[in-house]
Amino acid sequence: MTAIDQWDRLLTLWLNQAAGQSLLLDKIVYDIADAELLKGALFMALYWWMWFEGRVRQRDVVTGVLVAVAAVILSRVLQFTLPFHQRPLLTPGLGLHVPLSVNSETYNTFSSFPSDTATLFIALSVPLWKRSKWLGAAGALWTIIVVCVPRAYLGIHYVSDVIAGMALGVAFMVVCCPLLVRTGLPDRLVEFSKMRPAVFYPLAFVVTFELSILFYDVRQLILDAIHLAKALVT
């Protein structure tokens, strides 16, 4: 085991040390980690606010959403293509305190590296800096404290999973946002919103809603389709 792995385990166990002792505390942390209102709903509300407020160009709002979608897809692809990384909750011999509120079997088929949740919400924090520095900083701190720390406490992710996800999200936004703007696609979508608002806004609502839940519904439907296809073939 490398020194980095040792520190990773130590930090994860430190964040997890209070787990498994109080059902109330574990339930509160789990509810925070699982609350879409505190994650996607909050961030998407900020994006809708920026869209209508007018201090941030609408093309920058569109760019932020589109690149965030691409970032979470990339993070998910990396989870499937990189070597499998077991979650702390399921790592034998780690010495993790299993929270009383978590069903570990829920996570037994998914690799934990990198954290797609950390990738998405730190990515969504980056465009908030265009509105104001304090809002961008608040978004980043909210992502760390409310989104990421509870997931390490519950043993869903190692600290390294979260750090890698956040690094991926920030780097992807910084590199890809300017590239997407140069294509003119955000400007065309803004123009489309003015020409066909009855079409644009329902579609925008669906996209931002699914983004807020990391496209959970879409992923489940795809998995169901795959399982159905396998059943029909066999």
Secondary structure, 3 states (H helix, E strand, C coil): CCHHHHHHHHHHHHHHCCCCCCHHHHHHHHHHHHCHHHCHHHHHHHHHHHHHHCCCCHHHHHHHHHHHHHHHHHHHHHHHHCCCCCCHHHCCCCCCCCCCCCCHHHHCCCCCCCCHHHHHHHHHHCCHHHHCHHHHHHHHHHHHHHHHHHHHHCCCCCHHHHHHHHHHHHHHHHHHHHHHHHHCHHHHHHHHHHHCHHHHHHHHHHHHHHHHCCCHHHHHHHHHHHHHHHHHHC
